[in-house]
Amino acid sequence: MAGQGRRVRAESRADGGAGVPQGVEIVAADVTDRDDATRAFQDAETVYHCAGAPYHRWPELHPHR
């Protein structure tokens, strides 16, 4: 997508982003924190959630609006 001129943002708990393609914006955030998640996903059209958390902890770890 970034190679097609679209804005792509990747979230990482730590500054870094090793292995992301050129042109991908890196945002340091903890998506288990409501404010960080809101900031990280601001203006996003699509969010792909690729982090794994134990199912029984989803209500605790995934903030809701």
C-alpha positions in Angstrom: 0.0 0.0 0.0 2.8 2.5 0.9 4.4 1.6 -2.5 1.1 2.7 -4.1 1.3 6.1 -2.5 -1.2 5.4 0.3 -0.5 6.4 3.8 0.4 3.4 5.9 1.1 3.5 9.7 2.5 0.7 11.9 2.2 0.7 15.6 4.9 -0.6 17.8 5.2 -0.6 21.6 8.9 0.4 21.3 10.5 2.9 18.9 11.7 0.8 16.1 9.8 -0.7 13.2 12.5 -3.1 12.1 11.4 -4.8 8.9 8.7 -2.4 7.8 8.8 -1.3 4.2 10.1 2.1 3.2 7.5 4.8 3.4 5.6 3.2 6.4 5.1 5.6 9.3 6.0 4.1 12.7 4.0 5.2 15.8 5.1 4.1 19.2 2.0 3.3 21.3 0.6 0.8 23.7 -2.7 -0.2 22.2 -3.9 -1.6 25.6 -3.9 2.0 26.7 -7.1 3.9 25.5 -5.3 7.2 24.9 -2.4 5.6 23.1 -4.8 3.5 20.9 -6.9 6.6 20.1 -3.8 8.5 19.1 -2.3 5.6 17.1 -5.5 4.9 15.1 -6.5 8.6 14.6 -7.8 9.2 11.1 -7.3 5.5 10.1 -9.7 4.1 7.5 -8.7 0.5 8.3 -7.0 -1.1 11.3 -5.5 -4.6 11.1 -5.1 -6.0 14.6 -2.2 -8.5 14.5 -1.2 -8.7 18.1 -2.2 -11.8 20.1 -3.6 -11.5 23.6 -5.1 -14.4 25.6 -8.8 -14.5 24.8 -9.9 -14.3 28.4 -8.1 -11.0 28.8 -9.6 -9.3 25.7 -12.0 -7.1 27.7 -9.2 -5.9 29.9 -6.6 -5.4 27.2 -8.6 -4.0 24.3 -10.1 -0.7 25.0 -13.5 0.1 23.7 -14.9 3.5 22.6 
